[in-house]
Amino acid sequence: MKSIIAGGLLGLSLLFGSSALAAEAVPQVGQVVIESMGPASGTMPKGKLAAIVNYIHADKHTWYRNGSRHAAKYPFNKGTQRNLHDRFVLKMRYGLGDGYDVRFATPFVMNNFRAHSTLTPNGVSSKNGVGDTTFVLHKQFLSQRGGAPVDMAWDLGVWTPTGSTSDDGVGTGAWGAMAGLGVGRAFDGGRQFLEGEVMYLYRGVGHTSRVDVSDVFRLNGRYVYALSRRWDAGIETQFEYNTDSRRYGRSNHDASTTWFAGPSVTFKMPEYGASLGVSTQFSLYQDYNAVARIQNVDYPTAASLGERWKLEAKLAIVF
């Protein structure tokens, strides 16, 4: 995995490096690509509005336990399971001034479950539609431009149940609250940037079945190098832990842990205030506890399917 990431960055450097130095003396880095990472340590200038669309594609056809990958088979080897996951996330972000900005994010999810089996899946169907929306207040309280050694910012947000809770919906029906902290440091006059963030999301009881929805802990990071005025290359990583959900106060034993990382490339169009980024994220570790136990053997459920890699893209325009 390390050789794949290193090779990708080396190839990008060779491809774009020859024109990088000629473009300008100190090119500046652009935005993060992966969807799960927010503005972290930065802030939007007062009166500026950013419109962002993230896209994620994943082919979930494997099952991970304690980092080991297994085929997603039905009991007694009577077929396999597969989930083609596509997600668009619409985000808007507006600068309020004095280091403050506000943003929201609404996902549009397509989980197309495919079963190749002589057995009939019990309670499993494709899930599509609008997901739950997050509203966040963001504040940068330390800035390198102001003389601080790093940029730092905090997040306070609200999770709102805008998604459908029907059998084929992707909403949770739960309200929640989140808090986060980001830190970043620029090097070489802004040509290199190292950034990380931590976030915790608490979600309450869902609309149906008296289910206390799982909480989410995320740890994201990136290193990016501005090859030129138009091109960035970097490495981005995302770690996520989902706690067990609970029903009537009892655990459903469905916690999960995922860790992905991979190279990213961003094409910047400063004359239009726009950028387009792409990142291939490879699985470094996954563990899903949600299983169906049949005759003392564990089999994966639809909720426990994982992917070996996923493709992420981001289009951002600042007005």
Helices and strands as residue ranges (DSSP letters): H 2-23, E 49-60, E 62-65, E 68-71, G 75-77, E 79-97, E 100-117, E 127-130, E 133-142, G 144-146, E 151-160, E 176-187, G 188-190, E 192-203, E 211-212, E 216-226, E 231-242, E 246-247, E 250-251, E 256-269, G 270-272, E 274-288, E 291-294, E 297-300, G 302-304, E 305-306, E 309-318
